[in-house]
């Protein structure tokens, strides 16, 4: 069986194990991505400040950190937390 989207992945694994509804799965995924984005932005902003960048440069680094976020790692971490 070929997995086509993240929601197919969630339906085929997490829901079976935890009995969660599709809405619950989507919500957990969205929350995990939001937290990962916040963490990446915060870290990028702080690292840029340590490097001596101005406010604008710090924000550019924060946005770049979000763009560079490894979504697959977020998905894998969520799957591990769900017991997969």
TAPE-V612927 format. One line per field, one symbol per residue. phi: phi as a letter, one per 20 degrees, with the letter a starting at -180 (. if undefined). burial: b if it has 24 or more other C-alpha atoms within 12 Angstrom, else e. Layout:
# TAPE-V612927
phi = ???
burial = ???
This chain:
# TAPE-V612927
phi = .eeecfffgffecffffemefffffffffffffffffffffffffffffffnffgffffffffffffegefffffffffffene
burial = eeeeebeebbbbbbbeeeeeeeeebbebbeebbeebbeebbeebbeebeeeeeeeeebeebbeebbeebeeeebbeebbeeeee
